[in-house]
Amino acid sequence: MVVFWGLAAFIAGGLIIISSIFNAQVATKIGAYRSALLNNVLAMITAFFLLIIIYGNFTEEVHRIKEVPLWSLGGGFLTVIIVVGSNKIIPKIPVIYTALLVFTGQLLIGLVLDSIMGRSFEVRRLTGILFILGGLVYNLYIDKKEMKE
């Protein structure tokens, strides 16, 4: 079962980058904010139909929203920030750099949140993040050097 969920997480990570590229392309045509609005409206429509398909009884699921802590609804707000940010960043830097920076940002935030939630702070994980960032910086240096030649 762990392999299944690990594979699902891997695929989701790839889909995030593909989705970001699509959104950035739309943003170049209609603007970052309109693209974010379009993205979230289409996501809401998709989620609505998936909810009906999976659960069948939509009204029962709507009533369950009351069980959700209000602060956790901030995920929608963060989604808009992520989409707008990606729409502005992705056209400016290579996708591989975007993917690595998103990945290392997720790793670092995960490490911090684990520490805050009482799990141990693992230096080896921080070291891994620093190695990834070091490789990225080195690659940026090589790219910049090659562009001058």
C-alpha positions in Angstrom: 0.0 0.0 0.0 2.9 2.3 0.8 4.2 1.9 -2.8 0.8 2.8 -4.2 0.6 6.0 -2.2 4.2 6.8 -2.9 3.5 6.4 -6.6 0.4 8.6 -6.3 2.4 11.3 -4.6 5.0 11.1 -7.3 2.4 11.5 -10.0 0.7 14.3 -8.2 4.1 16.1 -8.0 4.5 15.8 -11.8 0.9 17.0 -12.4 1.6 20.1 -10.3 4.4 21.1 -12.6 2.3 20.3 -15.7 -0.7 22.3 -14.3 1.6 25.2 -13.5 2.9 25.2 -17.0 -0.6 25.2 -18.5 -1.7 28.0 -16.1 1.4 30.1 -17.0 0.6 29.7 -20.7 -3.0 30.9 -20.1 -1.6 33.8 -18.0 0.6 35.0 -20.9 -2.6 35.4 -22.9 -5.1 36.7 -20.4 -3.0 37.8 -17.4 -2.0 36.2 -14.1 -5.1 37.1 -12.1 -7.6 36.2 -14.8 -5.8 32.9 -15.3 -5.9 32.2 -11.5 -9.7 33.0 -11.5 -10.2 30.7 -14.5 -8.1 28.0 -12.9 -10.0 28.1 -9.6 -13.4 28.2 -11.3 -12.6 25.2 -13.4 -11.2 23.4 -10.3 -14.4 24.1 -8.4 -16.5 22.8 -11.3 -14.4 19.7 -11.5 -14.5 19.1 -7.7 -18.3 19.6 -7.8 -18.7 16.8 -10.4 -16.3 14.5 -8.7 -18.1 15.0 -5.4 -21.4 14.0 -7.1 -19.8 11.0 -8.9 -18.0 9.7 -5.8 -20.5 10.5 -3.0 -23.8 10.8 -4.9 -25.5 12.9 -2.3 -24.2 16.4 -2.6 -26.4 18.0 0.1 -25.0 15.6 2.8 -21.5 16.6 1.9 -22.3 20.3 2.0 -23.5 20.0 5.6 -20.1 18.3 6.5 -18.4 21.6 5.7 -19.5 22.9 9.1 -17.1 20.3 10.7 -14.1 21.9 9.0 -12.2 24.4 11.2 -12.5 27.9 9.7 -8.7 28.4 9.5 -8.2 25.4 7.3 -10.3 27.0 4.5 -7.3 29.3 4.0 -6.1 26.6 1.6 -8.2 28.3 -1.1 -6.6 31.6 -0.5 -3.2 30.0 -0.7 -4.1 28.3 -3.9 -4.8 31.7 -5.5 -1.4 33.0 -4.3 0.3 29.8 -5.6 -1.3 30.0 -9.1 -0.7 33.7 -9.5 2.9 33.3 -8.3 3.5 30.4 -10.6 1.9 32.3 -13.5 4.4 35.1 -13.0 7.5 33.0 -12.2 7.3 30.1 -14.7 7.6 32.2 -17.9 10.7 33.8 -16.4 12.8 30.8 -15.4 13.3 27.3 -16.8 10.8 24.7 -15.7 13.5 22.5 -14.1 14.5 25.4 -11.8 10.9 26.0 -10.9 10.4 22.3 -10.1 13.5 22.2 -8.0 12.7 25.4 -6.1 9.1 24.2 -5.5 10.4 20.9 -4.4 13.0 22.3 -2.0 10.5 24.8 -0.7 8.1 22.0 0.1 10.9 20.0 1.8 12.0 22.9 3.9 8.4 23.8 5.0 7.8 20.1 5.7 10.9 20.0 7.9 9.8 23.1 9.8 6.3 21.9 10.3 7.5 18.5 11.5 9.7 20.3 14.0 6.8 22.6 15.1 4.5 19.6 15.5 6.9 17.9 17.9 8.8 15.6 15.6 12.5 15.8 15.7 14.4 18.2 13.5 16.6 16.1 11.4 19.9 17.7 10.3 20.4 15.0 7.5 17.2 16.2 5.9 18.3 19.8 6.0 21.6 18.7 4.6 19.8 17.1 1.7 17.8 20.2 1.0 21.1 22.3 1.1 22.7 19.8 -1.4 19.8 20.2 -3.8 19.9 24.0 -3.5 23.7 23.9 -3.9 23.3 21.8 -7.1 20.8 24.3 -8.4 23.0 27.3 -7.6 26.0 25.5 -9.3 23.8 24.8 -12.4 22.7 28.4 -12.5 26.4 29.4 -12.4 27.2 27.0 -15.3 24.2 28.2 -17.3 25.2 31.9 -16.8 28.8 31.1 -17.7 27.8 29.3 -20.9 25.6 32.2 -21.9 28.5 34.6 -21.7 30.6 32.4 -24.1 
